Amino acid sequence: MPRYEPEPRPYELMVLLRPDLAEERLDAAIERIRTTISDQGGTITFEKRDTPWGRRRLAYPIQKFQEAIYVLFQLTCPPSKVREVERELRLNDQVLRHLVVRMDE
């Protein structure tokens, strides 16, 4: 019997990266996030990493860092694969925090 797979839904992903990453390591970290999303069947529709985001001061220290690099992604992904994307982000040591929110359609 075929298994039901719901349609991909739109999500917004905010990632806080370590502020001590050099520019080429920052690009590699963002590319790693992109490939994680695409490996799980998602597609990135929008990415914002400069103004008004970019490097910002944190409200409280996270892992002894006072600043973080903010990157915003808008993506579509099957609902069953979002948990796997979050798992990969938790395992990535360059990611301080992340949050995935389902967007209204």
ZIQUI-V658323 format. One record per run of one state. SS is the DSSP state (helix for helix, strand for strand, loop for the rest). FROM is the first residue (numbers start at 1). TO is the last residue. If there is no record, write none. Layout:
ss=SS from=FROM to=TO
ss=SS from=FROM to=TO
//
This chain:
ss=loop from=1 to=8
ss=strand from=9 to=18
ss=loop from=19 to=22
ss=helix from=23 to=39
ss=loop from=40 to=42
ss=strand from=43 to=48
ss=loop from=49 to=53
ss=strand from=54 to=62
ss=loop from=63 to=64
ss=strand from=65 to=77
ss=loop from=78 to=78
ss=helix from=79 to=91
ss=loop from=92 to=94
ss=strand from=95 to=102
ss=loop from=103 to=105
//
